[in-house]
């Protein structure tokens, strides 16, 4: 479904380029729940951003369903992120002046055309899926941290993606709330959603079907 082949990425440093990924190769199959783990600075988030097309590699390639992401036009990559790919970040990034349902609908808020009734129903279905249908009209300030993150997950689901990329989605939450988010992700995965997640919590990684361990920009172990 998604493959990386010899991916290299460096960032500019004071005197020279600092390597972040050193020839990373992996393949992700449909329906997998993949956790990428490793110490801070091991390249986990950079790899996730390259797999999700938010960053381009300096060398190597990433292919989705056989197609090289780098060979796509920017419009094609934007369309891919609007349909097949979705992101969940450590911070929920909800707009404070929009209700929970309106935040879930933001992927459809382009231009001046009103959101269709079908999409509004889809937003409510996603909020119900994460257990927040009864709080659809609340602003983010009236929700707990865990509830805000669940709204962010509903927003990621509303476009019916094939893959959700999650970058430390429990990083700003307490243990009990983080476990609840992980259970929600495993339930979504059991329904067929492919999940690729970065985490530093071994207990959360153990809930995935596959664990990839990184060290110094390379894959140390892939189970």
Secondary structure as GFF3:
##gff-version 3
##sequence-region A 1 223
A	DSSP	beta_strand	2	12	.	.	.	ID=ss1
A	DSSP	beta_strand	17	28	.	.	.	ID=ss2
A	DSSP	beta_strand	33	38	.	.	.	ID=ss3
A	DSSP	alpha_helix	44	51	.	.	.	ID=ss4
A	DSSP	beta_strand	59	64	.	.	.	ID=ss5
A	DSSP	beta_strand	67	68	.	.	.	ID=ss6
A	DSSP	three_ten_helix	69	71	.	.	.	ID=ss7
A	DSSP	alpha_helix	74	83	.	.	.	ID=ss8
A	DSSP	beta_strand	85	88	.	.	.	ID=ss9
A	DSSP	alpha_helix	100	104	.	.	.	ID=ss10
A	DSSP	three_ten_helix	105	108	.	.	.	ID=ss11
A	DSSP	alpha_helix	117	129	.	.	.	ID=ss12
A	DSSP	three_ten_helix	133	135	.	.	.	ID=ss13
A	DSSP	three_ten_helix	140	142	.	.	.	ID=ss14
A	DSSP	alpha_helix	145	157	.	.	.	ID=ss15
A	DSSP	beta_strand	163	167	.	.	.	ID=ss16
A	DSSP	alpha_helix	175	190	.	.	.	ID=ss17
A	DSSP	beta_strand	194	198	.	.	.	ID=ss18
A	DSSP	alpha_helix	202	205	.	.	.	ID=ss19
A	DSSP	beta_strand	210	215	.	.	.	ID=ss20
A	DSSP	beta_strand	218	222	.	.	.	ID=ss21
###
